[in-house]
Amino acid sequence: MTSLADSPQPSSTSSAPAGATRPSATEEQVAQTVARLRATFAGGRTRDPRWRLGQLAAVQKLLDESEDQIAEALASDLGRPAHDAWLGDVASSRAEASYARKHLRRWMRRRRTGMPLSMRPGRAFYQYEPLGVVLVIGPWNYPMYLTLGPLIGALAAGNCAVVKPSEHAPATSALLARLIPEYLDADAVAVLEGEAATTQALLEQGLDHAFFTGGPEIGKRVMEGAARHLTPVTLELGGKSPVIVTKDANLQVAARRIAWTKLLNSGQTCIAPDYVLVEEPVRDELVELITSTVQAFRGGEQGGLRVVNERQFDRLTGLLGTSNGRVALGGASDRGTLTVQPTVLVDPDPESPVMTEEIFGPILPVLTVASLTEAITFVNGRPKPLAAYLFSSSKESGERLLAEVSSGGAVINHLSMHCLVPQLPFGGVGNSGMGAYHGEWGFQTFSHRKAVLAKPARPDPMLMYPPYTNRAKKIIRKLF
């Protein structure tokens, strides 16, 4: 489809039905849209803090006034209940915009620094400036939050932005394409819908930054396309985020928190617990608590949880069929409704696909370990995860996790909640991504930190200039 600035507005407020194919932007429309945004940025209005604050307020207004439409779109795309839509996409996005509004002027201030003797007299400072026209490539699993979140950072930093929503969440993509030009500055923020070809066409425009949320394989393609124009990238990827449960942990709390975060969005969350490593003396108790908690949370519902599409359904059922683990809960699926039962697998083969591929669904492997040391060794033998979790009553165990496991983030005695703390950077490491955002970290990601040295015309000692006498050389050596 065209940019909303270049196409008629839909007459209906309804979103596209799940599975509907959205028309893609052409290469000409991509080029025209980027040229228009570059002209806006060159005009300078996005640098004004009042413009930035106005755009952040408009994001909040969009979320406040469109919550019902957002919930409807997320139900269509993902089968998500309205409360979960509010929690996962609306409230989290609104909190991000609100936090940025409160702190933006402080983030924008110049920062004075010290200077070496050789550079005195003078002043040294650094300041943040917007990058220009940036690209935000949204995912399908939290298609509102994980698209608006980076956009908030881009707007706070004073950029123009192209938003490319996920084609796998067509109802939300259509809604974003309609709402963003309605609420935000349409000459500075554009939405272009489409599939991979649209993303590549955008990358070919040589934009000033590309922000991608998704899987490592697509992330590599985004990075490859960006590299041709030396476009810097932020990659928010995923991986197999482990949960380690020691024998001295509060098992009831661990079970509740593991079950709750695993069930959110049918397990289709990049920082969801991917698998559990539990010390052998408490394994059976933990498994029983997790299974009973899942059943209690579901209120006796025996059906499965909806996954996004047939491709993901087939992938998940394929994982179940090759695990070789004991099924302690669930295991059934229904292709007709694209649902998979919440499933707990006990001690699957560590080399089976369910333990080597990111699950991204309502399947939870639980593996037995002899000790915390064995658990840490297991995690470190695999690609670096986006998050690492530990349940333990021992402070020493927590310090070991932080010191010995490399991960994008870490949470002790809870899961996933670090992404809702705007004071913390959120991002991956290694195979789970590069770069970070949220709060000031998002502002910095979409800014250039410019170093400035300002010196007076006098004094201007001649000993700094050639020809150098032996005395001048000795003085210069002492200064430097």
C-alpha positions in Angstrom: 0.0 0.0 0.0 1.0 3.6 -0.3 2.0 5.8 2.6 -1.1 7.1 4.4 0.0 10.6 3.3 -0.2 9.5 -0.3 -3.4 7.4 -0.2 -7.0 7.8 0.7 -8.0 7.3 4.4 -10.1 4.2 5.0 -13.8 5.2 5.5 -14.3 2.6 8.2 -12.7 2.4 11.6 -12.5 -1.3 11.5 -9.2 -3.1 11.0 -8.2 -5.7 8.4 -9.3 -9.3 9.3 -6.7 -11.7 10.5 -4.9 -13.4 7.6 -5.9 -10.6 5.1 -3.2 -9.5 2.7 -2.3 -5.8 3.0 -1.2 -4.1 -0.2 2.5 -3.3 -0.3 4.2 0.0 -1.0 5.9 0.3 -4.3 9.6 1.3 -4.8 8.4 4.6 -6.1 6.2 5.2 -3.1 9.0 4.3 -0.8 11.4 6.8 -2.5 8.7 9.6 -2.5 7.9 9.1 1.1 11.6 9.1 2.2 12.2 12.2 0.1 9.3 14.0 1.8 10.5 13.1 5.2 14.0 14.3 4.4 12.6 17.6 3.3 10.8 17.9 6.6 13.9 17.1 8.6 16.0 19.6 6.6 13.4 22.3 7.5 14.5 21.9 11.1 11.1 21.8 13.0 11.7 18.3 14.5 14.7 19.7 16.4 12.5 22.0 18.5 11.7 20.4 21.9 8.2 21.8 21.7 7.6 19.7 18.6 9.1 16.6 20.2 6.9 17.0 23.3 3.9 17.6 21.2 4.5 14.3 19.3 4.9 12.4 22.5 1.7 13.8 23.8 0.0 12.8 20.6 1.2 9.2 21.0 -0.4 9.2 24.4 -3.6 10.6 23.0 -3.6 8.0 20.3 -3.4 5.2 22.8 -6.0 6.7 25.1 -8.6 7.3 22.4 -8.0 4.1 20.4 -7.7 1.5 23.1 -10.9 -0.4 21.9 -9.7 -0.4 18.3 -6.3 -1.6 19.3 -7.8 -4.4 21.4 -10.0 -5.4 18.5 -7.0 -5.5 16.1 -4.9 -7.6 18.5 -7.8 -10.0 19.0 -8.1 -10.4 15.2 -4.3 -10.9 14.7 -3.4 -12.9 17.8 -6.6 -13.9 19.6 -5.5 -11.8 22.6 -8.0 -10.8 25.3 -8.7 -7.1 25.8 -7.0 -7.0 29.2 -3.8 -8.6 27.8 -4.0 -6.1 24.9 -4.1 -3.2 27.4 -1.3 -4.6 29.6 1.0 -5.8 26.8 0.6 -3.0 24.2 -1.4 0.0 25.4 -0.3 0.6 29.0 3.3 -0.2 28.3 3.5 2.1 25.3 1.7 4.9 27.1 4.1 4.6 30.0 7.0 4.9 27.6 5.7 8.1 26.1 4.8 9.6 29.4 8.3 8.9 30.8 9.9 10.5 27.7 7.8 13.6 28.0 8.7 14.1 31.7 12.5 13.8 31.1 13.1 15.0 27.5 14.4 18.4 28.3 17.0 17.0 30.7 18.1 14.4 28.1 18.6 17.2 25.6 20.9 19.3 27.8 24.5 19.8 27.0 26.9 17.9 29.2 30.1 19.6 30.3 33.2 17.5 30.7 36.7 18.0 32.0 39.8 18.8 29.9 43.4 17.9 29.9 46.0 20.6 30.6 47.1 20.7 27.0 43.7 21.8 25.8 43.2 24.7 28.3 41.8 27.3 28.2 38.6 26.3 26.6 35.3 24.4 27.2 34.5 20.8 26.4 31.0 19.4 26.2 28.9 17.1 24.2 25.3 17.4 23.0 22.8 15.2 21.3 21.4 15.8 17.8 18.9 13.9 15.8 20.1 11.4 13.2 17.7 12.4 10.5 15.2 10.0 8.9 15.0 6.6 10.7 13.3 3.3 10.0 11.3 1.3 12.6 10.5 -2.2 11.6 7.8 -3.6 13.9 7.2 -7.3 14.8 3.9 -9.2 14.9 3.9 -10.5 18.5 3.4 -7.1 20.3 2.8 -5.1 17.1 1.7 -1.9 18.9 4.1 -1.8 21.8 7.2 -2.9 19.9 6.5 -0.5 17.1 5.5 2.5 19.1 8.2 2.0 21.7 11.1 2.6 19.3 9.1 5.3 17.5 8.8 7.2 20.9 12.6 7.1 21.2 13.0 8.4 17.6 10.5 11.2 18.1 12.1 12.2 21.5 15.4 12.5 19.7 13.9 14.8 17.0 13.9 12.5 14.0 11.6 11.9 11.2 10.6 8.3 10.9 9.2 5.6 8.6 7.2 2.9 10.3 7.0 -0.5 8.6 4.6 -2.6 10.7 4.6 -6.4 10.5 2.7 -7.9 7.6 1.9 -10.9 9.9 -0.3 -8.8 12.1 -2.4 -7.3 9.3 -5.2 -5.8 11.4 -2.8 -3.9 13.6 -0.7 -2.9 10.6 -3.8 -1.4 9.0 -4.7 0.3 12.2 -1.3 1.9 12.6 -1.4 3.0 9.0 -4.6 4.9 9.7 -3.9 6.2 13.2 -0.3 7.4 13.0 -1.0 10.1 10.3 -4.2 11.1 12.1 -2.4 11.8 15.4 1.2 12.5 14.5 2.9 15.0 12.2 2.2 13.4 8.8 5.1 15.2 7.2 7.5 13.8 9.7 6.2 10.3 10.4 5.0 7.9 7.7 3.7 4.3 7.7 4.5 2.1 4.8 3.0 -1.4 4.8 4.4 -4.4 3.0 6.5 -7.5 3.2 10.2 -8.2 3.0 10.5 -6.4 -0.3 9.2 -3.2 1.3 11.8 -3.4 4.0 14.6 -3.9 1.6 13.4 -1.0 -0.6 13.5 1.2 2.5 17.0 0.0 3.4 18.1 0.9 -0.1 17.2 4.5 0.6 20.3 4.8 2.9 18.4 5.9 6.0 20.1 7.3 9.0 19.2 4.4 11.4 17.3 1.1 11.1 15.6 -0.4 14.2 14.4 -4.0 13.9 12.6 -6.2 16.3 12.2 -9.9 15.3 14.2 -13.1 14.9 18.0 -13.5 14.3 17.6 -14.8 10.8 15.6 -11.8 9.5 17.9 -9.6 11.6 20.8 -10.8 9.6 19.1 -9.8 6.4 18.2 -6.4 7.8 21.8 -5.9 8.8 23.1 -7.0 5.4 20.7 -4.6 3.6 21.7 -1.7 5.9 25.4 -2.4 5.6 25.4 -1.5 1.9 24.7 2.1 2.9 26.6 2.0 6.2 23.2 2.5 7.9 23.6 1.9 11.7 21.2 -0.7 13.1 19.6 -1.7 16.4 18.6 -5.3 16.4 16.2 -6.5 19.1 16.1 -10.2 18.6 15.4 -13.1 20.9 16.8 -16.5 21.8 16.2 -19.1 24.4 15.9 -17.2 27.7 16.6 -19.7 30.6 15.1 -19.8 34.0 17.3 -21.3 36.8 15.5 -22.5 39.9 17.6 -23.5 42.9 16.5 -25.8 45.6 16.3 -23.0 48.1 13.9 -20.9 46.0 10.3 -20.1 46.9 8.8 -22.6 44.6 5.2 -21.4 44.8 6.2 -17.9 43.8 8.5 -19.3 41.1 5.7 -21.4 39.7 3.2 -18.6 39.6 5.6 -16.2 37.9 6.8 -18.7 35.4 3.3 -19.8 34.5 2.0 -16.2 34.2 4.8 -14.9 31.9 4.8 -18.1 29.8 1.0 -17.9 29.1 1.1 -14.2 28.2 0.4 -13.8 24.4 0.5 -17.6 24.1 4.2 -17.6 24.9 4.9 -15.5 21.8 7.1 -13.1 23.8 10.8 -12.6 23.1 11.6 -12.5 26.8 9.3 -15.3 27.8 10.8 -18.1 29.8 12.0 -20.5 27.1 13.1 -23.4 29.4 13.6 -24.1 33.0 16.7 -25.6 34.7 15.8 -26.8 38.2 17.9 -28.6 40.8 17.0 -32.2 41.1 15.7 -32.3 44.7 12.8 -29.9 43.9 12.1 -30.8 40.3 9.0 -32.8 40.8 7.5 -30.3 43.2 8.2 -27.4 40.8 6.7 -29.3 37.8 3.5 -30.1 39.9 3.2 -26.5 41.0 3.6 -25.1 37.4 1.1 -27.5 36.0 -1.5 -26.8 38.8 -0.9 -23.1 38.5 -1.5 -23.1 34.7 -4.7 -25.0 35.2 -5.8 -22.6 37.9 -5.0 -19.6 35.8 -7.1 -21.0 33.0 -10.1 -21.6 35.1 -10.6 -25.1 33.9 -10.4 -24.2 30.2 -9.0 -27.3 28.4 -8.6 -25.8 24.9 -5.4 -24.5 23.5 -3.9 -21.0 23.1 -4.1 -19.3 19.8 -0.9 -18.8 17.8 -0.4 -16.2 15.1 -0.6 -18.3 11.9 -0.3 -21.7 10.3 3.5 -21.5 9.9 4.0 -20.9 13.6 1.5 -23.6 14.4 3.3 -26.2 12.3 6.6 -25.2 13.7 5.4 -25.6 17.3 3.7 -28.9 16.7 6.9 -30.1 15.0 8.9 -29.2 18.2 6.5 -31.2 20.3 6.8 -34.2 18.0 10.6 -34.4 18.4 11.3 -33.6 22.0 11.4 -37.1 23.6 10.4 -35.6 26.9 7.7 -36.6 29.3 4.5 -34.6 28.8 3.4 -33.4 32.3 0.7 -31.1 31.0 -1.0 -30.5 27.7 0.5 -31.6 24.4 -2.6 -31.4 22.2 -3.2 -29.0 19.3 -5.8 -28.0 16.8 -4.8 -26.8 13.4 -8.3 -25.7 12.6 -8.3 -23.1 15.3 -4.5 -22.6 15.3 -4.3 -23.4 19.0 -1.7 -25.3 21.1 -2.4 -26.4 24.7 -0.1 -25.0 27.3 2.5 -27.8 27.5 5.1 -28.8 30.1 7.8 -31.2 28.9 10.0 -32.8 31.5 13.6 -33.6 30.6 13.5 -33.5 26.8 16.6 -34.3 24.8 18.9 -31.3 25.2 19.9 -31.6 21.6 16.3 -31.9 20.3 14.8 -28.9 18.3 12.7 -27.9 21.3 16.0 -27.2 23.1 18.0 -25.8 20.3 15.4 -23.5 18.6 13.6 -20.6 20.2 10.2 -21.9 21.1 8.1 -18.7 21.0 4.9 -20.5 22.0 3.1 -22.1 25.0 5.6 -25.0 25.4 7.8 -25.1 28.5 10.7 -27.6 28.8 11.8 -28.3 32.4 15.3 -29.9 32.7 16.9 -31.4 35.7 20.4 -30.2 36.8 22.5 -31.3 39.8 23.6 -27.8 40.8 23.7 -24.1 40.0 27.1 -24.6 38.5 25.7 -27.2 36.0 22.9 -24.9 35.1 25.3 -22.0 34.4 27.5 -24.2 32.3 24.5 -25.4 30.3 23.3 -21.8 29.6 26.8 -20.7 28.6 27.2 -23.6 26.2 24.5 -22.0 24.0 24.0 -18.7 22.2 23.7 -15.7 24.5 20.0 -15.2 25.5 18.0 -12.0 25.5 17.3 -12.5 29.2 18.4 -14.8 32.0 16.2 -15.5 35.1 17.0 -16.9 38.5 14.8 -18.0 41.4 16.8 -18.4 44.6 16.8 -17.1 48.2 20.6 -16.9 48.0 22.2 -13.5 47.3 25.4 -15.3 46.3 23.5 -17.3 43.7 22.2 -14.1 42.2 25.6 -12.6 42.1 26.9 -15.7 40.3 24.2 -15.4 37.6 25.1 -11.7 37.0 28.8 -12.4 36.9 28.9 -15.7 35.0 26.1 -15.6 32.5 26.2 -13.2 29.6 22.6 -12.1 28.6 20.8 -9.0 27.3 19.2 -8.5 30.7 18.7 -10.4 33.9 15.9 -10.7 36.5 16.2 -12.3 39.9 13.0 -13.9 41.4 10.8 -12.7 38.6 10.7 -12.8 34.8 10.3 -10.3 32.0 9.5 -7.3 34.1 12.8 -5.5 33.4 11.3 -4.4 30.0 8.8 -2.3 31.9 11.4 -0.2 33.7 12.2 2.8 31.5 15.2 3.6 33.6 16.9 0.4 32.4 18.3 -0.2 28.9 16.6 -3.0 27.1 18.5 -5.0 24.4 20.3 -8.1 23.5 23.9 -9.3 23.2 25.5 -11.6 20.6 22.8 -13.7 18.9 20.0 -11.9 20.9 20.7 -8.5 19.4 22.7 -5.3 19.5 21.9 -1.9 20.9 19.3 -0.9 23.4 16.3 1.4 24.0 13.6 2.4 26.5 13.7 5.7 28.3 16.8 7.7 27.8 18.5 4.7 26.2 16.0 5.0 23.3 16.6 8.8 23.0 20.4 8.0 22.8 20.0 5.2 20.3 18.3 7.6 17.9 20.7 10.5 18.6 24.2 11.4 17.6 26.4 12.4 20.6 28.4 15.3 19.2 31.7 16.2 20.9 32.4 19.9 21.0 35.6 21.8 22.0 35.4 25.6 22.2 38.6 27.6 22.6 39.3 31.3 22.7 41.4 33.1 20.2 43.9 34.1 22.9 46.2 33.0 24.3 47.8 31.4 21.1 51.4 30.4 22.2 53.8 30.3 19.3 55.6 27.3 20.7 52.8 25.1 19.4 53.7 26.0 15.8 56.7 25.0 13.7 59.6 25.4 13.4 60.1 23.9 16.9 63.0 24.8 19.1 64.4 22.1 21.4 63.0 24.1 24.3 59.5 24.2 22.7 59.7 20.4 22.1 60.5 19.8 25.8 57.6 22.0 26.9 55.1 20.3 24.5 56.1 16.9 25.7 55.4 17.9 29.3 52.0 19.4 28.3 50.9 16.2 26.5 
